[in-house]
Amino acid sequence: MKKSFQIALGLFSFFFLVNTASVEAQAFKKGCLLLSISEGSTSANYSTTNHSANLNNLDGKSTAFYSSDLDGIRDPLFIEFGLSNRWGIGLSSGNDLFTINPTNFYSFQRAENKTITAKTSEFTFDINYHFYTRKRVDFSAYTSLGSFGVAFSGKDGDQSFNYNAKGGIARLGVKARFYFWKRLGVMGMLSTYTGTASPDGISGNTVGSNTATTIKGTAMEFGLCFRFF
């Protein structure tokens, strides 16, 4: 997926450079409001570290627990407002789901060695640049910064387990929209991201209390978009 993202980004960049004609924006313009919802997949490196200076770590640096490449499921929502015919600002919210072995990543074992589903959450502020837009087609690049979380919980018999960590995320990507009606269309997007979350200062954790989680990867998504104005 990483290679596909690089190829797509290169093609979009080339298309932008050769497109020097001044054309009135139609699919995106100043004052428009866009809403998009999509589903997709993510391929990421999921890693955990023990960042406590008190556990076999005299210099205070993080100690790696485990790292593995995993595939996950993604489900985000986007809203964007046009500041000009090229620039837009927005907010996005989304979740990723990863199936992991808790023994490897968080040093606790479930009955019958069962796996767990770790759920990420993100809420970001987005800046979008629409480098090619026509009546029905709209290509844009964007960057996002915001909050990031990783959590899971469950029970093994009478024993419960809970992990909750918070941090930040950065994302960079490209979007393509095609409007088959005046306001309704389809959207595809590719992105690369890095998010890190720590359990520091969060009460109620019964596992992984000294374990930070970092997820780096790429995502591919498809969905619907709607233009209000």
N, C-alpha and C positions, 0 to 999 in steps of 0.2 A: 504494500500500500504506500510506503514511503516513496518508492520509485515513481509510482503513478502520480503522487502529489507533486513531485519535482518536475515531471514532464508537463503536467497540467499548468503549473505555475509558470514554467518557461514559455508555453504557448500563449497564455494570457498576457504575459509581459511583452512578448514579441508583437502580439496583435495590438497592444496599446501603443507601442512605439511607432508602428507603421501607420496608425490611424491618426493622421494630423489634421484632417478636415474638421472644420467647426460645424457641428451638427446640433440642432436643438434637441435637448433631452426630452424623452417622452415617457418611457417606462419608469424612469426616476427623474424627479425634478424637485426644486425648492418647495417646501411646504407639504410634501406628500408624507403619508404615514403608512408604513409597511408592517404587516404581521406575518410571520412565517412559523410553521411547525413542521418538524421533520423527525425521521427515525433513521438509524443507521448502525454502523459498526465501528469499532475502534481496535487498533492493534497497538499495544503499548508494552513498555517495560515497567513492570510492577515491582517495586523494591521497598524493603523496610530496613530501618537502622535503629540501633539502640543509642540514643543520644544522651544518656545519663553518664555523668563523669564519675559516678560512684561504683559502677559495675565493670571491673577489669579494664578501666579506661582512665589511666592516670593523667593523660594530657588533656582530657575534656573533649576530645574529638569524637564524632559519631563512629560507632562500630557497626559494620554491615551485618544484618541477619541473613537476608535471602533476597535474590533477584531472579526474575523470570519473565520471559516474553509471553504475553497473554492476549487473547481476543475477548472483547466485551461488546455489550449492547448499549446503544446510545439513544437518548430521547430528549432533545432540546426544544426551546421556544425562543423566538427572536421578535423584537419590536424595534423599529427604526424610524427616525424623523429626518426629513431632508433639510439641511441647513442651507444648501445651495443646489445647483444642478449637478454637482459632482460629489459633494461631501454630505455625509449623514452621520448622526450619532444615535446610539441605541443601547438597549439593555437585553441581556440574554440570560436564560436560566435553563439548566439541564442536569441530567443524571446519567451516569454510566454504571453498568453492572458487570462485575467480574466474579467468576467462580474460582476460589482459591483453596489451597490446603492450609489450614490455620497452624499446623505443626511447623511448617516451613517458615511462614511469614511472621507469625506472632507467638510462637513457642508455647502453644497449648494444643492439646489433642482432644478431639471429640470422640464420643463412643463410636465404635466400629470405624474409626478413622474417617468420619464423614467430612465432606467439604462444607464451606460456607459461601454465602454470596455477599461480597463487599459492595456497598453502594456509594458512589461518589456524588457530590452535589456541588454545583457552581452557580454563582451569580456574578455577572461581569458587566462592565461598562465597555461599549464597543465604539470604535471609530471606523467608518467605512468610506472608501473612495471608489466611486463608480466610473471606471475608466472607459467603458463602452456601453452606450445605451441607445436604443432605438424604440420604435413603437411597441414592439412585443418582446424585445430581448434586452437583458440588463446583466452586465458583467461587473463585478466589484471585488475589491480586495479589502481585507479588514484585519484589525488587531484588537485584542481584548485583554483587559486586566480586571481581576476581581477576587472574590473569596472562593475558597475551595474546602471541601470537607470529605472525609472518608468515615463510614460507619458500618457496623454490623452488630447484630444481637441475636440471641436465640436461647434454647434450653436443651440440655442433655439430662433427661430424667428430672430430678429435683434441682439440678444445678443450672443456673443461668449464666450467660456470658454477655458482656457488652463492651464495645469499643467505639469511641467517638473522638475524632481528631479534626482540627481546623487549621487552615492556612490560606495560601494564595495560589492563583493560577494565571498563566499568560498563554495566549493563543494567537496564532497567525494563520490566515487562510484566504481562500477565494470562494466566491459564490457566483452561480449562474441562475438567472431566472428567465422563464419563458411564459408569457401571458397568452393563454389560448382564448380567454375572454377579456373584456375591457379591464377588469380588476382582479380576476382570479387566474392563477397560474401555477406552474410547478417550479421547484427549486432543487438544485444540486449543489453540494459544497464539499470542499476538501480543506482540512486544517491540520496543523501540527501544534502540540501543546506540551506544557510542563506544569504540573501541580504538585505541591508539597503540603502535607498536613501533619500537625503535631498534637499529641494529647495533653500538652502542658497546660495547667490551669483549668482543666475540664474534670469535674467530679463525676462519679458514677461509673468509671471504667473498672471493670473486673479483670480484664486481660489487656496486655499490651500497653500498660500505663507508662512505660518508658520508650515506646516504639513509635517512631515517626514513619510516615508512608509517603513515598514519592512515585508519581506515575508520569511517564513521558511517552508520547506516542503520536499517532496520526489517526484521523477520523474521516470517514466518508459517510455522507448523509443525503437523503432525498426526502422531499415532502411537498407541501402546498404553501403558496404564498398569496396574500390578499392585500391589495392597495386601496386604502380608504379615500385618499384624495389624489 
